[in-house]
Amino acid sequence: MTPWEAVAIFAAGVGAGGINAVVGSGSLITFPTMVAMGMPPIVANVSNNIGLVPGSFTSVLGYRAELKGQRERLMRLGTASVLGSLVGGVLLLFLPASTFDMVVPVLIGMSCVLVVVQPKLNRWLSARRKDVHPNGGPWLWLGVLAAGIYGGYFGAAQGVLLIGLLGSVLDEDLQRVNAAKNVLALLVNGAAAVLFVFVAEVDWRGVALVALGAAIGGFFGARVGRRLPAPVLRGVVVCVGVVAIVKLVYA
């Protein structure tokens, strides 16, 4: 790896960490960069996943004020994220990459729609709130499980999926939803990383560069994201989701 390639991967890590803190989809920066630097796609995907864990951690720290009162919810949903991540990681190692090519853009598109209609959907649900579990109930748990499987398999735009799911079901403002998303994304990335360390080929130089960059980007991204008004944050989510769909369909 040349010095310029190392700088490129580090810079991609900074950008990915910042985007992941606000929305998600940071892998759409780091993964193509690592492949462009000569890494085989599966090795790049695995190394990218491991490298983004520190950025997820600093994002959680940046949103710790918005996490107050969500411990029980996140413990419940976190089991779905961890289980789904391990399943997705196994699928990555044994299934061809084309398996999810048609499904992933559809999932991201549906999530963008959920983010847009979230205010109206929440008002509709509020009239029936007494019939809705405060932590989302079994349907949200299953949705988070599915998002975890996708996150363990590839993970780009898993933040958009999670915000769409959480924001549409939970009676919370978007910043608290984003904080919960960061915790669940950390669990997904962390669980997959542990699996990959033991059973997959890893480029540890790439991991180190992405990890350092993502930790820096995640910290400052959280500081910016917490100050964004809900409509602006919602617009950012949708824009990133659309870009993710375009890149995945036309890559």
C-alpha positions as CSV (number, residue, x, y, z in Angstrom):
1,M,0.0,0.0,0.0
2,T,1.5,3.3,-1.1
3,P,1.3,6.5,1.1
4,W,-1.3,8.0,-1.2
5,E,-3.4,4.9,-1.0
6,A,-3.2,5.0,2.8
7,V,-4.2,8.7,2.8
8,A,-7.2,7.9,0.6
9,I,-8.4,5.2,2.9
10,F,-7.9,7.3,6.0
11,A,-9.8,10.2,4.4
12,A,-12.6,7.8,3.4
13,G,-12.8,6.6,7.0
14,V,-13.2,10.2,8.2
15,G,-16.0,10.8,5.8
16,A,-17.7,7.5,6.5
17,G,-17.6,8.1,10.3
18,G,-19.2,11.5,10.0
19,I,-22.0,10.3,7.7
20,N,-22.7,7.2,9.8
21,A,-23.1,9.5,12.9
22,V,-25.7,11.6,11.1
23,V,-27.5,9.0,8.9
24,G,-25.6,5.9,7.9
25,S,-24.2,4.7,4.5
26,G,-20.6,5.5,5.3
27,S,-19.7,2.1,3.7
28,L,-20.6,3.6,0.4
29,I,-17.4,5.8,0.8
30,T,-15.0,3.4,2.4
31,F,-15.8,0.1,0.6
32,P,-15.4,1.4,-3.0
33,T,-12.2,3.3,-1.9
34,M,-10.7,0.1,-0.5
35,V,-11.6,-1.9,-3.6
36,A,-10.1,0.9,-5.8
37,M,-6.9,0.6,-3.8
38,G,-6.6,-3.1,-4.9
39,M,-8.3,-5.1,-2.1
40,P,-10.5,-8.0,-3.2
41,P,-14.2,-7.1,-2.6
42,I,-14.9,-9.6,0.2
43,V,-11.7,-8.7,2.0
44,A,-12.5,-5.0,1.6
45,N,-16.0,-5.5,2.9
46,V,-14.8,-7.4,6.0
47,S,-12.0,-5.0,6.7
48,N,-14.3,-2.0,6.2
49,N,-16.8,-3.5,8.7
50,I,-14.2,-4.0,11.4
51,G,-12.7,-0.6,10.8
52,L,-16.0,1.3,11.2
53,V,-16.6,0.0,14.7
54,P,-14.6,2.8,16.5
55,G,-16.5,5.4,14.5
56,S,-19.8,3.8,15.6
57,F,-18.6,4.0,19.2
58,T,-17.7,7.7,19.1
59,S,-21.0,8.4,17.4
60,V,-22.8,6.8,20.4
61,L,-20.8,8.9,22.8
62,G,-21.7,12.0,20.9
63,Y,-25.4,11.2,21.2
64,R,-25.3,10.0,24.9
65,A,-27.7,12.8,26.0
66,E,-30.3,11.6,23.6
67,L,-30.0,8.0,24.8
68,K,-31.3,8.8,28.3
69,G,-34.3,6.6,29.1
70,Q,-33.8,4.2,26.2
71,R,-31.8,1.5,28.0
72,E,-34.6,-1.1,28.2
73,R,-35.6,-0.5,24.6
74,L,-32.0,-0.8,23.3
75,M,-31.4,-4.0,25.3
76,R,-34.4,-5.5,23.8
77,L,-33.7,-4.4,20.2
78,G,-30.0,-5.0,20.6
79,T,-30.5,-8.7,20.8
80,A,-32.1,-8.6,17.4
81,S,-29.2,-6.5,16.0
82,V,-26.6,-8.9,17.3
83,L,-28.4,-12.0,16.2
84,G,-29.1,-10.5,12.7
85,S,-25.6,-9.4,12.3
86,L,-24.2,-12.8,12.9
87,V,-26.6,-14.3,10.5
88,G,-25.6,-11.7,7.9
89,G,-21.9,-12.2,8.5
90,V,-22.3,-16.0,7.8
91,L,-24.3,-15.2,4.6
92,L,-21.5,-12.9,3.4
93,L,-19.0,-15.7,3.8
94,F,-21.1,-18.4,2.0
95,L,-23.4,-16.7,-0.4
96,P,-22.6,-14.9,-3.7
97,A,-22.7,-11.1,-3.5
98,S,-25.4,-11.0,-6.2
99,T,-28.0,-12.6,-3.8
100,F,-29.0,-9.3,-2.3
101,D,-28.5,-7.1,-5.4
102,M,-32.2,-6.8,-6.1
103,V,-33.4,-6.7,-2.5
104,V,-31.1,-4.0,-1.1
105,P,-32.2,-1.0,-3.2
106,V,-35.9,-1.9,-2.5
107,L,-35.2,-1.9,1.2
108,I,-33.4,1.4,1.1
109,G,-36.2,3.0,-1.0
110,M,-38.9,1.8,1.4
111,S,-36.9,3.2,4.3
112,C,-36.7,6.6,2.6
113,V,-40.5,6.6,2.2
114,L,-40.9,5.7,5.9
115,V,-38.7,8.6,6.8
116,V,-40.7,11.1,4.7
117,V,-44.1,9.9,6.0
118,Q,-42.9,9.5,9.6
119,P,-44.6,12.6,11.0
120,K,-48.0,11.7,9.6
121,L,-47.6,8.0,10.4
122,N,-46.7,8.9,14.0
123,R,-49.8,11.1,14.3
124,W,-51.9,8.2,13.0
125,L,-50.3,5.8,15.5
126,S,-50.6,8.3,18.4
127,A,-54.4,7.7,18.3
128,R,-53.7,4.0,18.8
129,R,-50.6,4.4,21.0
130,K,-52.2,2.5,23.9
131,D,-52.3,-0.6,21.6
132,V,-48.6,-0.1,20.6
133,H,-45.7,-1.5,22.6
134,P,-43.6,1.4,24.0
135,N,-40.5,-0.4,22.6
136,G,-42.1,-1.2,19.2
137,G,-43.4,-4.7,19.9
138,P,-42.5,-7.9,18.0
139,W,-42.8,-6.3,14.5
140,L,-40.2,-3.7,15.2
141,W,-37.9,-6.4,16.8
142,L,-38.3,-8.5,13.6
143,G,-37.6,-5.4,11.5
144,V,-34.4,-4.7,13.4
145,L,-33.4,-8.3,13.1
146,A,-33.8,-8.0,9.3
147,A,-31.8,-4.8,9.3
148,G,-29.1,-6.6,11.3
149,I,-28.9,-9.4,8.8
150,Y,-28.4,-6.8,6.0
151,G,-25.9,-4.9,8.2
152,G,-23.8,-8.0,8.8
153,Y,-23.9,-8.9,5.1
154,F,-23.0,-5.5,3.7
155,G,-24.3,-2.6,5.8
156,A,-24.3,0.4,3.5
157,A,-27.4,2.5,4.3
158,Q,-28.3,0.3,7.3
159,G,-28.7,3.6,9.2
160,V,-31.4,4.6,6.7
161,L,-33.2,1.3,7.3
162,L,-33.0,1.7,11.1
163,I,-34.2,5.3,11.1
164,G,-37.1,4.4,8.9
165,L,-38.1,1.5,11.1
166,L,-37.6,3.2,14.5
167,G,-39.0,6.5,13.5
168,S,-42.2,5.1,12.1
169,V,-43.0,3.0,15.1
170,L,-41.6,4.7,18.2
171,D,-43.1,7.7,19.8
172,E,-39.8,9.6,19.8
173,D,-38.4,12.7,18.1
174,L,-35.9,12.1,15.3
175,Q,-32.8,13.0,17.3
176,R,-33.5,10.3,19.9
177,V,-34.3,7.9,17.1
178,N,-30.9,8.7,15.5
179,A,-29.2,8.1,18.9
180,A,-30.9,4.7,19.1
181,K,-29.9,3.9,15.5
182,N,-26.2,4.6,16.4
183,V,-26.3,2.1,19.2
184,L,-27.9,-0.6,17.1
185,A,-25.5,0.0,14.2
186,L,-22.6,-0.3,16.7
187,L,-23.9,-3.6,17.9
188,V,-24.3,-4.8,14.3
189,N,-20.8,-3.8,13.2
190,G,-19.3,-5.0,16.5
191,A,-20.9,-8.5,16.3
192,A,-19.9,-8.9,12.7
193,A,-16.4,-7.7,13.4
194,V,-15.9,-10.3,16.1
195,L,-17.1,-13.0,13.7
196,F,-14.9,-11.8,10.8
197,V,-11.8,-11.6,13.0
198,F,-11.9,-15.3,13.6
199,V,-13.2,-16.7,10.3
200,A,-12.4,-14.2,7.5
201,E,-9.4,-12.8,5.7
202,V,-8.7,-9.3,7.0
203,D,-6.4,-6.5,5.7
204,W,-5.3,-5.0,9.0
205,R,-3.6,-2.0,7.5
206,G,-6.9,-1.0,5.9
207,V,-8.7,-1.7,9.2
208,A,-6.4,0.6,11.1
209,L,-6.7,3.4,8.6
210,V,-10.5,3.2,8.4
211,A,-10.7,2.9,12.2
212,L,-8.7,6.0,12.9
213,G,-10.5,8.1,10.3
214,A,-14.0,6.8,11.4
215,A,-13.3,7.5,15.1
216,I,-12.5,11.1,14.2
217,G,-15.4,11.5,11.7
218,G,-17.9,9.9,14.1
219,F,-17.1,12.3,16.9
220,F,-17.4,15.4,14.9
221,G,-20.4,14.0,12.8
222,A,-22.3,13.5,16.1
223,R,-21.7,17.1,17.1
224,V,-23.0,18.3,13.8
225,G,-26.0,15.9,13.6
226,R,-27.3,16.8,17.1
227,R,-27.7,20.4,16.0
228,L,-29.7,19.7,12.8
229,P,-33.5,20.4,13.0
230,A,-35.7,17.4,12.4
231,P,-36.8,18.4,8.9
232,V,-33.2,19.0,7.8
233,L,-32.1,15.7,9.3
234,R,-35.0,14.0,7.6
235,G,-33.9,15.5,4.3
236,V,-30.3,14.4,4.7
237,V,-31.5,10.8,5.4
238,V,-33.6,10.8,2.2
239,C,-30.8,12.3,0.1
240,V,-28.3,9.7,1.4
241,G,-30.7,6.9,0.8
242,V,-31.3,8.0,-2.8
243,V,-27.6,8.2,-3.5
244,A,-27.2,4.8,-2.0
245,I,-29.8,3.3,-4.3
246,V,-28.2,5.0,-7.4
247,K,-24.7,3.7,-6.5
248,L,-26.0,0.2,-5.7
249,V,-28.1,-0.1,-8.9
250,Y,-25.7,1.5,-11.3
251,A,-22.3,0.5,-9.8
